[in-house]
Amino acid sequence: MISAEKFQEEIDLIIANALREDVGEGDHSSLACIPDGAMGRARLLVKDTGILAGVDFARQVFKTVDPQLRMEVFLPDGSPVTRGQVAFEVEGPSLSILKAERLVLNAMQRMSAIATKTRKYVDLVEGTGTKILDTRKTTPGIRALEKWAVRIGGGENHRFALYDMIMLKDNHIDFAGGISRAIAKTRAYLDQKGLDLKIIVEARDLQEVAEILKSEGVHRILLDNFTLKETREAVALIGGRCQTESSGGITEKTLRSYAECGVTYISSGALTHSVANMDLSLKAF
């Protein structure tokens, strides 16, 4: 997993690029009708139900746009919210509030949707010991925000990108000439490069699970598109020798059943690629 420092670098890049994209040479709509130096206040209104996420990100956006902006937070990240609540108020130069408005809303609406879906998944497996993971099926350019939202919702992050974990999937295995060869080549590569990265290997059936177990150094086995019966058999076969992860074709209806098979993790791309934004607005008052 990436460090906290690296993660913050990603957030800083997102803010800088989003402001470049949205503001460009200037917010002419605001500059045309609002006097320089005018002060104002606005509040973040919740118009939906779910889990709030992105409050801390909003704070960073406001600080980047104008250090004079001040927030008073009433509902922190992770709070269950309903329509009509006020999450926070921001006060300072009116031009600066308007410059930050769209970035704050776009981010918080999506982050809150992801946190809401994640919390639902986490609640569905409560008591089983299985943890919910995200994937790399994220929106290009804002992965850090979406993975942050998963954590706010109570889930955990899978690898951040291609560089912070080894994940040998079906194409890697086939191109390398088989599971055992792919694992051996990977371990040799890590030794040669002096890298300390965990290795996850995907299995497509119980025979591949057995073959993976013959190799040392595998941190987790990904049980891809296994049935419930196959998952139970795979967990028994692995016997705690490494972590297990179920993925592929798992829905809200089957989520708990897979967790009850005893897998360490269930990963779901739906947490980030299949959500509808929470309805929020930033209104002057």
C-alpha positions as CSV (number, residue, x, y, z in Angstrom):
1,M,0.0,0.0,0.0
2,I,1.2,3.5,-0.6
3,S,2.3,5.8,2.2
4,A,0.2,8.6,3.8
5,E,2.7,11.0,2.2
6,K,2.2,9.6,-1.3
7,F,-1.6,9.5,-0.8
8,Q,-1.5,13.2,0.1
9,E,0.5,14.0,-3.0
10,E,-2.2,12.4,-5.0
11,I,-4.9,14.5,-3.3
12,D,-2.8,17.7,-3.9
13,L,-2.5,16.8,-7.6
14,I,-6.2,16.2,-7.9
15,I,-7.0,19.6,-6.4
16,A,-4.4,21.4,-8.6
17,N,-5.6,19.8,-11.8
18,A,-9.3,20.2,-11.0
19,L,-8.9,23.9,-10.3
20,R,-6.8,24.3,-13.5
21,E,-9.6,22.6,-15.4
22,D,-12.4,24.5,-13.9
23,V,-11.1,28.0,-13.3
24,G,-8.5,28.4,-16.0
25,E,-7.7,32.1,-16.5
26,G,-10.5,33.2,-14.1
27,D,-14.0,32.8,-12.9
28,H,-15.4,35.6,-15.2
29,S,-19.0,35.0,-14.1
30,S,-18.1,35.9,-10.5
31,L,-15.5,38.5,-11.4
32,A,-18.1,40.4,-13.6
33,C,-20.7,40.9,-10.9
34,I,-19.1,40.5,-7.4
35,P,-16.8,43.3,-6.0
36,D,-13.3,42.3,-5.1
37,G,-13.1,42.1,-1.3
38,A,-16.8,41.2,-0.8
39,M,-17.3,38.7,2.0
40,G,-19.9,35.9,2.1
41,R,-21.1,32.8,3.8
42,A,-22.4,29.5,2.4
43,R,-23.6,26.2,3.8
44,L,-23.4,22.7,2.5
45,L,-27.0,21.4,2.4
46,V,-27.7,17.6,2.4
47,K,-30.6,16.7,0.0
48,D,-30.3,13.0,0.2
49,T,-29.8,10.0,2.6
50,G,-26.6,8.1,3.1
51,I,-23.0,8.4,4.5
52,L,-21.3,11.8,4.1
53,A,-17.8,11.9,2.7
54,G,-15.4,14.5,1.4
55,V,-15.7,17.1,4.3
56,D,-11.9,16.9,4.9
57,F,-11.3,17.1,1.2
58,A,-13.5,20.2,1.0
59,R,-11.4,21.8,3.8
60,Q,-8.2,21.2,1.7
61,V,-9.9,22.7,-1.4
62,F,-11.0,25.8,0.4
63,K,-7.5,26.2,2.0
64,T,-5.8,25.8,-1.4
65,V,-8.2,28.3,-3.1
66,D,-7.9,30.9,-0.3
67,P,-6.3,30.5,3.1
68,Q,-8.8,33.2,4.3
69,L,-11.7,30.8,4.0
70,R,-12.9,29.3,7.2
71,M,-15.0,26.2,7.7
72,E,-17.3,25.3,10.6
73,V,-18.0,21.6,10.4
74,F,-21.3,20.1,11.9
75,L,-21.2,16.7,10.3
76,P,-17.7,15.0,9.8
77,D,-16.8,12.4,7.3
78,G,-18.6,9.1,7.9
79,S,-21.7,10.7,9.4
80,P,-25.1,9.2,8.5
81,V,-27.1,12.0,6.9
82,T,-30.6,12.7,5.8
83,R,-32.3,15.4,3.7
84,G,-32.3,18.9,5.3
85,Q,-29.1,18.6,7.4
86,V,-26.3,21.1,7.2
87,A,-22.8,19.5,6.9
88,F,-20.7,22.7,7.3
89,E,-20.6,26.4,6.8
90,V,-17.8,28.3,5.0
91,E,-17.0,32.0,5.4
92,G,-14.7,34.3,3.6
93,P,-14.2,36.1,0.3
94,S,-17.2,35.5,-1.9
95,L,-15.1,35.2,-5.0
96,S,-13.1,32.4,-3.4
97,I,-16.2,30.5,-2.2
98,L,-17.5,30.5,-5.7
99,K,-14.2,29.4,-7.2
100,A,-14.1,26.4,-4.9
101,E,-17.9,25.5,-5.1
102,R,-18.0,23.1,-8.0
103,L,-14.9,21.1,-7.1
104,V,-16.2,20.7,-3.6
105,L,-19.6,19.6,-4.7
106,N,-18.4,17.3,-7.5
107,A,-16.1,15.5,-5.1
108,M,-18.4,15.3,-2.1
109,Q,-21.3,14.1,-4.2
110,R,-19.3,11.2,-5.6
111,M,-17.4,10.4,-2.5
112,S,-20.6,10.3,-0.4
113,A,-22.2,7.9,-2.9
114,I,-19.2,5.6,-2.7
115,A,-19.1,5.8,1.1
116,T,-22.8,5.0,1.2
117,K,-22.5,1.9,-1.0
118,T,-19.5,0.7,0.9
119,R,-21.2,1.1,4.3
120,K,-24.1,-1.0,3.0
121,Y,-21.7,-3.8,1.9
122,V,-19.8,-3.6,5.2
123,D,-23.1,-3.9,7.1
124,L,-24.1,-6.9,5.1
125,V,-21.1,-8.9,6.2
126,E,-21.0,-7.7,9.8
127,G,-20.0,-10.5,12.2
128,T,-18.4,-12.7,9.6
129,G,-14.9,-11.4,9.9
130,T,-14.7,-10.7,6.2
131,K,-13.5,-7.3,5.1
132,I,-14.7,-5.4,2.0
133,L,-12.1,-4.2,-0.5
134,D,-12.3,-1.8,-3.4
135,T,-10.5,-2.4,-6.8
136,R,-8.7,-0.4,-9.5
137,K,-12.0,0.1,-11.3
138,T,-12.0,3.8,-10.5
139,T,-12.5,7.0,-12.4
140,P,-9.2,8.0,-14.1
141,G,-7.6,10.9,-12.3
142,I,-9.5,10.8,-9.1
143,R,-8.6,7.3,-7.7
144,A,-7.4,8.7,-4.4
145,L,-10.7,10.4,-3.7
146,E,-12.7,7.3,-4.5
147,K,-10.4,5.0,-2.4
148,W,-10.6,7.6,0.4
149,A,-14.4,7.4,0.3
150,V,-14.3,3.6,0.6
151,R,-12.3,3.9,3.8
152,I,-14.8,6.5,5.1
153,G,-17.6,4.0,4.4
154,G,-15.8,1.4,6.5
155,G,-14.2,-0.6,3.7
156,E,-10.5,-1.2,3.1
157,N,-8.3,-0.3,0.1
158,H,-6.9,-2.9,-2.2
159,R,-3.6,-2.0,-4.0
160,F,-3.6,1.7,-5.0
161,A,-2.0,1.1,-8.4
162,L,0.2,-1.2,-10.4
163,Y,3.3,-0.3,-8.4
164,D,2.4,-1.0,-4.8
165,M,1.5,-4.7,-5.0
166,I,2.0,-7.7,-7.2
167,M,-1.2,-9.2,-8.6
168,L,-0.9,-12.1,-11.0
169,K,-4.1,-12.4,-12.9
170,D,-5.2,-14.8,-15.7
171,N,-3.5,-12.8,-18.5
172,H,-0.2,-12.6,-16.5
173,I,-0.3,-16.3,-15.8
174,D,-1.1,-17.3,-19.4
175,F,1.5,-15.0,-20.9
176,A,4.1,-16.3,-18.4
177,G,3.5,-19.9,-19.3
178,G,1.5,-21.0,-16.2
179,I,1.0,-20.3,-12.5
180,S,4.2,-21.9,-11.1
181,R,6.4,-20.2,-13.7
182,A,4.7,-16.8,-13.1
183,I,5.2,-17.0,-9.4
184,A,8.9,-18.1,-9.7
185,K,9.6,-15.3,-12.2
186,T,7.9,-12.8,-9.9
187,R,9.9,-13.8,-6.9
188,A,13.1,-13.6,-8.9
189,Y,12.2,-10.2,-10.2
190,L,11.4,-8.9,-6.7
191,D,14.8,-10.2,-5.4
192,Q,16.6,-8.7,-8.3
193,K,15.0,-5.3,-7.9
194,G,15.2,-5.3,-4.1
195,L,11.4,-4.8,-3.8
196,D,9.3,-5.8,-0.9
197,L,5.8,-6.2,-2.5
198,K,3.1,-8.7,-1.5
199,I,2.0,-11.2,-4.1
200,I,-1.6,-12.0,-4.9
201,V,-2.3,-14.8,-7.4
202,E,-5.6,-15.3,-9.1
203,A,-7.1,-18.8,-9.3
204,R,-9.8,-19.8,-11.7
205,D,-10.6,-23.2,-10.2
206,L,-9.6,-25.5,-7.4
207,Q,-6.8,-27.2,-9.4
208,E,-5.2,-23.8,-9.8
209,V,-5.6,-23.2,-6.0
210,A,-3.7,-26.4,-5.4
211,E,-0.9,-25.4,-7.8
212,I,-0.5,-22.0,-6.2
213,L,-0.1,-23.6,-2.8
214,K,2.9,-25.5,-4.0
215,S,4.8,-22.2,-4.3
216,E,6.2,-20.1,-1.4
217,G,5.8,-16.4,-0.9
218,V,2.1,-16.0,-2.0
219,H,0.4,-13.6,0.3
220,R,-3.2,-14.0,-0.9
221,I,-5.1,-16.2,-3.4
222,L,-7.9,-14.5,-5.4
223,L,-10.8,-16.8,-5.9
224,D,-12.2,-15.4,-9.2
225,N,-15.8,-16.2,-10.1
226,F,-16.0,-19.3,-7.8
227,T,-19.3,-20.7,-6.8
228,L,-20.2,-20.8,-3.1
229,K,-19.4,-24.5,-3.0
230,E,-16.1,-24.0,-4.8
231,T,-15.3,-21.1,-2.4
232,R,-15.9,-23.2,0.7
233,E,-13.8,-26.0,-0.7
234,A,-11.0,-23.6,-1.6
235,V,-11.0,-22.0,1.9
236,A,-10.7,-25.5,3.4
237,L,-7.9,-26.5,1.0
238,I,-5.9,-23.3,1.7
239,G,-6.4,-23.9,5.4
240,G,-5.1,-20.5,6.6
241,R,-1.8,-20.8,4.8
242,C,-2.5,-17.4,3.1
243,Q,-5.2,-14.9,2.9
244,T,-8.2,-15.4,0.6
245,E,-10.1,-13.0,-1.6
246,S,-13.4,-13.6,-3.4
247,S,-14.3,-11.5,-6.4
248,G,-16.4,-11.7,-9.6
249,G,-20.2,-11.9,-9.9
250,I,-20.9,-11.3,-6.2
251,T,-24.0,-9.2,-5.6
252,E,-25.7,-7.7,-2.6
253,K,-27.8,-10.8,-2.4
254,T,-24.9,-13.2,-2.3
255,L,-22.4,-11.1,-0.5
256,R,-23.0,-12.4,3.0
257,S,-23.1,-16.0,1.7
258,Y,-19.6,-15.6,0.3
259,A,-18.4,-14.0,3.5
260,E,-19.8,-17.0,5.5
261,C,-17.5,-19.2,3.4
262,G,-14.6,-17.8,5.5
263,V,-12.8,-15.7,3.0
264,T,-10.5,-12.9,4.3
265,Y,-11.8,-10.3,1.8
266,I,-14.4,-9.7,-0.8
267,S,-13.4,-7.2,-3.4
268,S,-16.0,-5.3,-5.5
269,G,-15.5,-2.9,-8.4
270,A,-19.2,-1.8,-7.9
271,L,-18.2,0.3,-4.9
272,T,-16.6,2.8,-7.3
273,H,-17.9,2.2,-10.8
274,S,-21.7,1.8,-10.1
275,V,-22.9,4.6,-7.8
276,A,-25.3,7.5,-8.2
277,N,-24.1,10.8,-6.7
278,M,-25.6,12.0,-3.5
279,D,-27.5,15.2,-3.9
280,L,-25.7,18.1,-2.1
281,S,-25.7,21.8,-2.7
282,L,-23.7,24.8,-1.4
283,K,-25.9,27.8,-0.8
284,A,-25.2,31.3,0.2
285,F,-27.0,32.7,3.2
